C-alpha cells in the first residue's frame, strides 16, 4: 500500500480526533468552571460560559481552533437542542395567548432598530448599502441566550417569558425574510421582491402546517414509543422528531431553530413531556455549552485597544451601535399593554443578538458591502448586547 495513502487514511483522522477531543475538553471545562463561578457570584451560568469562551479565544491553548468546522457543527446542534428543550418547557396555550402581544413586540423590535441603525449610518455619511446592512444587523434577536437565562432561573412559565420567546421566534422568521432581502441587494444592487414574497409564504406555510399536523405526529410518535422496548428509544425518538421538524423548516425556507422550537412545543402537550425533558437534559448540557463558549471565543480583544486612530474610530462607532441596539429593543416593550407584567424584563430579553447578528454582518463582509472596520464595530455590538442581557434580565426578574 502506498505509504502516503496510509498516512492520509489512518493517521490524519486520528490526529483530527485528538485535536477535537482536546478542544472539547477545554470547552466543557471552561464552561463548567466559569459557569460555576458566575453562579456563585449571583449571575446566570450562561454568562460564565461566554466569559470562558473569551478566555479560550485569547489563544491560551494553541490547539484550540476558533474556526474548527467540527466545533461549528456542534455549536449549531447545540442551538437546535437548546431551542427544542425551550419548546418543551413552554406552554402552547400561554404562547398563543401571548401571540398578539408577542407579535407587536417583535414588530417594534425589528422596525425601530432598523431605522436607528440605518439613520445612524446615513447621519455619519456612510453609503446607503452599508446603512441597510447595519440596520438589518440590529434587527436580530438571539433567542438562545434569553432562553438559557430563563431556563436557568426556572422562569420559562412566566407570561413575560412567553412573550419574549414568542417575539423571538417571530423575529427569527422576520430575520430570514430580511436576510433574504439583503442578500438580494448584495447580489444585484436592488431589492428582490420575488425572493422576499417566497420566503414569507414558505415561513407562513410551515408554521400553519406545523400547528395543524404537528399534534397528530407527536401523538403518533408517543404511541410508537409506548410499544418499543429498546434502550433510549424515548430520547432517540424525541431527537428524531426535533431534527425532522428542523429540516422541514429549513426546506421550506425558514430557520431550523424555529422547527426545533415548534417540535418541543408539540411534544410538551403529550403525556411524555416530563420523561422527555429528563432524558434530554444531559444531551443539552453537553452541546449547548459548546455554542455559548464559541460565541464568547469570537471576541477579538485587540480591537478594543485604543492605541490607534482606526481603533478609536471603531470603538466610537461600536458605542453608537450598542446604544441604538439596546434602545431599539427596550422600546419594543412598550407594546406590552397587559397590567402587572414586567416590561423591563421583556425589553431586556430582546436585547441579545448572539450569532444571529453575526450572520448579517458576515453576509455584508463577504459581499464586499461592509468594510472590515465596520464589521468589527458590528461584532463588538453583538458581543456587548450578548453579555449585558443576562444580568439585566436576571435582575429585572429577581
Secondary structure, DSSP 8 states (H G I E B T S, - for coil): --HHHHIIIIIHHHHHHHHHHHHHHHHHHHHHHHHHHHHHTTS-HHHHHHHHHHHHHTTSSTT--TT-HHHHHHHHHHHHHHHHHHHHHS-HHHHHHTHHHHHHHHHHHHHHHHHHHHHHHHHTT--HHHHHHHHHHHH---HHHHHHHHHHHT-TTSHHHHHHHHHHHHHHHHHHHHHHHHHHHHHHSS--HHHHHHHHHHHHHHHHHHHHHHHHHHHHHHHHHHH--STTHHHHHHHHHHHHHHHHHHHTTS-HHHHHHHHHHHHTTSTTHHHHHHHHHHHHHHHHHHHHHHHHHT--GGGG-TTSHHHHHHHHHHHHHHHHHHHHHHGGGGG--STT--HHHHHHHT---HHHHHHHHHHHHHTTSS-HHHHHHHHHHHHHHHHHHHHHHHHHH-
